[in-house]
Amino acid sequence: MPAFLLWLILLVLCWPLALAALLLYPLVWLVLLPFRLLGIAVGGALSLLWAVVTLPANVLRRLSRGPLRNPVS
């Protein structure tokens, strides 16, 4: 909603710029889409790497707590 209100103000102040922004926004979104997908892929790969690196510490922490008790028994 704030973006729409800012666009309306721009439309009143400088309508050619507002119309250009309205027409160019989908093109800019399409150009930036591969970078967003790359960011998601890199974030996932880094999360996987972090999980693999911290796995021994998590296993040792779990083992130091002792055996798990079954609360339903």
C-alpha positions, 0 to 999 in steps of 0.5 A: 500500500505505501508503494502504491501511494508513493506511485500516486504521488509520483503520478501527480508530480511527474506523470511520464516518470510514473508511467515509465516506472509502471512499464519498466517494473515487470522487466526489472523484476524479470531481469532480477529473478535469476539472481533471486533464484541464485541467492536461494540456491547459495543459501541452501548450499551454505546451510547444508555446509553449516549442518555438515560442519556442525554435525559432530558437535551436535552428535557429541552434545546429544550423547553427553546428555545421556540416553533418551527416556521414553515419557510414554512408558 
